[in-house]
Amino acid sequence: MNKKLIIFITMIFSVIILSGFSSCHGPQYEETEKTEMEEKGREVMQAWLDEHIPGAGVLSAEAYIERYPSGPYYLTDIVDGSFNDGEMERKYEVKLGNGKVFLEGDMYLLAEQVKPYLLEHLKLSEKSSECVFTGFNVSLQEEADLFRKGKAYSEKSVDIGMLPGELVLALTEADPDSMKEFLKQKEKTAISWNQEACDLMEDFIRHPENRPEMHVNGDINIPEDINLQKYDMAFFDDLNVKEGLYFRYLSLCQHPGKKQKDIFSAESMGPYYIEVRCSGRSTEYERYVRKPFEDFFIEYEEEYYREESRNGTIAVKEQYSNDVEQLTMNRTENGYSFSFMDNDWFIFTILTDGSSKLYEHEYTDRFDQAANIGSGSYGGNRYIDHELHWKKRDDGALTLANSDGIAAWFNNADELVIRD
């Protein structure tokens, strides 16, 4: 076959491949559609400004494009951009499907006002003073319609830092000085809004039928006497339907025996940390337990059950109980190893008050890759070694730690090799 023919065939093949790739991964819309949507977005936003902020003008409008991972690009019905209110440039988003406008708003104020509302519906309102929030935030979820060959379905939401435009204007009227301070901040920090503004935000939160769905994230430390098992998926789904609260990630935590000064006392044994996590559409329950073992103590994780909501049903799965009675320690030629009944996994850390025979030595942790998975199913050397050292924790306990100071976790594939 001559050289020119080979080049010609190669070019044809490349065009076919690239065309196919482009059709699957390139834009699933015409550029004219995007332009038309941006023009419509500009018109809708300008009309809203003419009604609510006379004299303000749209500066830019850009259609939001959604891309699936390693997939094609789709056009959504959200248009965002900026406008000038006569004094400064501000951001906006408009959803063309329903004409709703969103402006930059104080999300810290929203989150603070959501806290008592959330505690009330978690049946914790009477004990709210005992509840501590960490890493807590709230965002609104006004879903976009994503267009694909004439079909629309939900995908991308409005920006997490946006509030409904009418609410932002009401807050501005109630407390113009605080709104001016908020808009001029380069890095958003807490602002002392007046009571009228706070009441407006609370009224917005407490009427889910008139607002977008609120997405909640964060950890809440709650009193020890609350039964965490009542917070199952059905509970969270009910709040989603009735109160417009979607728990993207929520962790309810308990610290039993936290006030005990002696962590090795009988009162300090048993669960010392209990948690239920709601992650989207599933719930997981787990606890960390401290118990005596041999002449030292161990702490281990115990995931006692998991619930998942699937097609409107609740499925309960037993995971593992981590029965400490099944764990044994064995003397080896080089140190100590561990085993667990039925060759299952048992993961734990080691603690001592200094009286254990283990504290007499320093160790190398030798991990056996063949344990529990069978010979030949691992790569490289069978054993992986790393050095450990004793470290005193803030609560006074001595624990075996890695070189980075983080407590080492062990299981029945580990051997503590005496390094002395």
Secondary structure, 3 states (H helix, E strand, C coil): CCHHHHHHHHHHHHHHHHHHHHHHHCECCCHHHHHHHHHHHHHHHHHHHHHHCCCCEEEEEEEEEEECCCCCEEEEEEEEEEEECCCCEEEEEEECCCCEEEEECCHHHHHHHHHHHHHHHCCCHHHHHHCEEEEEEEEEECEEEEEECCEEEEEEECCCCEEEHHHHHHHHHHCHHHHHHHHHCCCCCCCCCCHHHHHHHHHHHCCHHHCCEEEEEEEEECCCCCCHHHCCHHHHHHHHHHHCEEEEEEEEEECCCCCCCCCCCHHHCEEEEEEEEEECCEEEEEEEEEEEECCEEEEEEEEEEEEEEECCEEEEECCCCCCHHHEEEEECCCEEEEEEHHHCCCCEEEEECCCCHHHHCCEEEEEECCCCCCCCCCCCCCEEEEECEEEECCCCCEEEECCCCCECCECCCEEEEECC
